[in-house]
Amino acid sequence: MNPIEIKPGIYWVGGIDWDIRTFHGYVTQRGFAFGSYGWGGQAIKEIETVMKTLDWETALPSINIQYLADEQELNEVEKLGQELGTIIK
């Protein structure tokens, strides 16, 4: 594989294996998408699409917050983080 120059002096030399099913030695068959955005907001939908393509279980509902999270959204994120901790234990 040939390096791809991203910016002057910065090269991408990796590869993408779309069939990979492991992450640092762990089998990944479930996922959870969360994030915030200032415009667009499509990243979470794209992550969910990839998860469906890989036949992964959605461990928790996705969270997609526009701009800064308010107190209710922060509480929801904290709650889901705690749930995620019990799921992956």
MODELLER restraints for C-alpha pairs under 7 A, 6 or more apart:
rsr = mdl.restraints
at = mdl.atoms
rsr.add(forms.Gaussian(group=physical.xy_distance, feature=features.Distance(at['CA:2:A'], at['CA:13:A']), mean=6.90, stdev=0.5))
rsr.add(forms.Gaussian(group=physical.xy_distance, feature=features.Distance(at['CA:3:A'], at['CA:11:A']), mean=5.86, stdev=0.5))
rsr.add(forms.Gaussian(group=physical.xy_distance, feature=features.Distance(at['CA:3:A'], at['CA:12:A']), mean=5.61, stdev=0.5))
rsr.add(forms.Gaussian(group=physical.xy_distance, feature=features.Distance(at['CA:3:A'], at['CA:13:A']), mean=4.69, stdev=0.5))
rsr.add(forms.Gaussian(group=physical.xy_distance, feature=features.Distance(at['CA:4:A'], at['CA:11:A']), mean=5.28, stdev=0.5))
rsr.add(forms.Gaussian(group=physical.xy_distance, feature=features.Distance(at['CA:4:A'], at['CA:12:A']), mean=5.14, stdev=0.5))
rsr.add(forms.Gaussian(group=physical.xy_distance, feature=features.Distance(at['CA:4:A'], at['CA:13:A']), mean=6.61, stdev=0.5))
rsr.add(forms.Gaussian(group=physical.xy_distance, feature=features.Distance(at['CA:5:A'], at['CA:11:A']), mean=4.31, stdev=0.5))
rsr.add(forms.Gaussian(group=physical.xy_distance, feature=features.Distance(at['CA:5:A'], at['CA:12:A']), mean=6.39, stdev=0.5))
rsr.add(forms.Gaussian(group=physical.xy_distance, feature=features.Distance(at['CA:6:A'], at['CA:12:A']), mean=6.62, stdev=0.5))
rsr.add(forms.Gaussian(group=physical.xy_distance, feature=features.Distance(at['CA:21:A'], at['CA:27:A']), mean=5.97, stdev=0.5))
rsr.add(forms.Gaussian(group=physical.xy_distance, feature=features.Distance(at['CA:21:A'], at['CA:28:A']), mean=5.89, stdev=0.5))
rsr.add(forms.Gaussian(group=physical.xy_distance, feature=features.Distance(at['CA:22:A'], at['CA:28:A']), mean=5.50, stdev=0.5))
rsr.add(forms.Gaussian(group=physical.xy_distance, feature=features.Distance(at['CA:29:A'], at['CA:56:A']), mean=4.63, stdev=0.5))
rsr.add(forms.Gaussian(group=physical.xy_distance, feature=features.Distance(at['CA:29:A'], at['CA:57:A']), mean=6.10, stdev=0.5))
rsr.add(forms.Gaussian(group=physical.xy_distance, feature=features.Distance(at['CA:30:A'], at['CA:56:A']), mean=4.68, stdev=0.5))
rsr.add(forms.Gaussian(group=physical.xy_distance, feature=features.Distance(at['CA:30:A'], at['CA:57:A']), mean=4.24, stdev=0.5))
rsr.add(forms.Gaussian(group=physical.xy_distance, feature=features.Distance(at['CA:30:A'], at['CA:58:A']), mean=5.52, stdev=0.5))
rsr.add(forms.Gaussian(group=physical.xy_distance, feature=features.Distance(at['CA:30:A'], at['CA:59:A']), mean=5.74, stdev=0.5))
rsr.add(forms.Gaussian(group=physical.xy_distance, feature=features.Distance(at['CA:31:A'], at['CA:56:A']), mean=6.65, stdev=0.5))
rsr.add(forms.Gaussian(group=physical.xy_distance, feature=features.Distance(at['CA:31:A'], at['CA:57:A']), mean=6.37, stdev=0.5))
rsr.add(forms.Gaussian(group=physical.xy_distance, feature=features.Distance(at['CA:31:A'], at['CA:58:A']), mean=5.26, stdev=0.5))
rsr.add(forms.Gaussian(group=physical.xy_distance, feature=features.Distance(at['CA:31:A'], at['CA:59:A']), mean=5.56, stdev=0.5))
rsr.add(forms.Gaussian(group=physical.xy_distance, feature=features.Distance(at['CA:32:A'], at['CA:58:A']), mean=6.07, stdev=0.5))
rsr.add(forms.Gaussian(group=physical.xy_distance, feature=features.Distance(at['CA:32:A'], at['CA:59:A']), mean=5.85, stdev=0.5))
rsr.add(forms.Gaussian(group=physical.xy_distance, feature=features.Distance(at['CA:32:A'], at['CA:60:A']), mean=5.75, stdev=0.5))
rsr.add(forms.Gaussian(group=physical.xy_distance, feature=features.Distance(at['CA:32:A'], at['CA:62:A']), mean=6.10, stdev=0.5))
rsr.add(forms.Gaussian(group=physical.xy_distance, feature=features.Distance(at['CA:33:A'], at['CA:44:A']), mean=5.99, stdev=0.5))
rsr.add(forms.Gaussian(group=physical.xy_distance, feature=features.Distance(at['CA:33:A'], at['CA:47:A']), mean=6.64, stdev=0.5))
rsr.add(forms.Gaussian(group=physical.xy_distance, feature=features.Distance(at['CA:33:A'], at['CA:62:A']), mean=4.95, stdev=0.5))
rsr.add(forms.Gaussian(group=physical.xy_distance, feature=features.Distance(at['CA:33:A'], at['CA:63:A']), mean=6.51, stdev=0.5))
rsr.add(forms.Gaussian(group=physical.xy_distance, feature=features.Distance(at['CA:34:A'], at['CA:44:A']), mean=6.62, stdev=0.5))
rsr.add(forms.Gaussian(group=physical.xy_distance, feature=features.Distance(at['CA:34:A'], at['CA:62:A']), mean=5.60, stdev=0.5))
rsr.add(forms.Gaussian(group=physical.xy_distance, feature=features.Distance(at['CA:34:A'], at['CA:63:A']), mean=4.57, stdev=0.5))
rsr.add(forms.Gaussian(group=physical.xy_distance, feature=features.Distance(at['CA:34:A'], at['CA:64:A']), mean=5.79, stdev=0.5))
rsr.add(forms.Gaussian(group=physical.xy_distance, feature=features.Distance(at['CA:35:A'], at['CA:63:A']), mean=6.40, stdev=0.5))
rsr.add(forms.Gaussian(group=physical.xy_distance, feature=features.Distance(at['CA:35:A'], at['CA:64:A']), mean=5.32, stdev=0.5))
rsr.add(forms.Gaussian(group=physical.xy_distance, feature=features.Distance(at['CA:35:A'], at['CA:65:A']), mean=6.32, stdev=0.5))
rsr.add(forms.Gaussian(group=physical.xy_distance, feature=features.Distance(at['CA:36:A'], at['CA:64:A']), mean=5.64, stdev=0.5))
rsr.add(forms.Gaussian(group=physical.xy_distance, feature=features.Distance(at['CA:36:A'], at['CA:65:A']), mean=4.48, stdev=0.5))
rsr.add(forms.Gaussian(group=physical.xy_distance, feature=features.Distance(at['CA:36:A'], at['CA:66:A']), mean=5.41, stdev=0.5))
rsr.add(forms.Gaussian(group=physical.xy_distance, feature=features.Distance(at['CA:36:A'], at['CA:67:A']), mean=6.11, stdev=0.5))
rsr.add(forms.Gaussian(group=physical.xy_distance, feature=features.Distance(at['CA:37:A'], at['CA:65:A']), mean=6.46, stdev=0.5))
rsr.add(forms.Gaussian(group=physical.xy_distance, feature=features.Distance(at['CA:37:A'], at['CA:66:A']), mean=5.01, stdev=0.5))
rsr.add(forms.Gaussian(group=physical.xy_distance, feature=features.Distance(at['CA:37:A'], at['CA:67:A']), mean=5.52, stdev=0.5))
rsr.add(forms.Gaussian(group=physical.xy_distance, feature=features.Distance(at['CA:38:A'], at['CA:66:A']), mean=5.86, stdev=0.5))
rsr.add(forms.Gaussian(group=physical.xy_distance, feature=features.Distance(at['CA:38:A'], at['CA:67:A']), mean=5.06, stdev=0.5))
rsr.add(forms.Gaussian(group=physical.xy_distance, feature=features.Distance(at['CA:44:A'], at['CA:64:A']), mean=6.61, stdev=0.5))
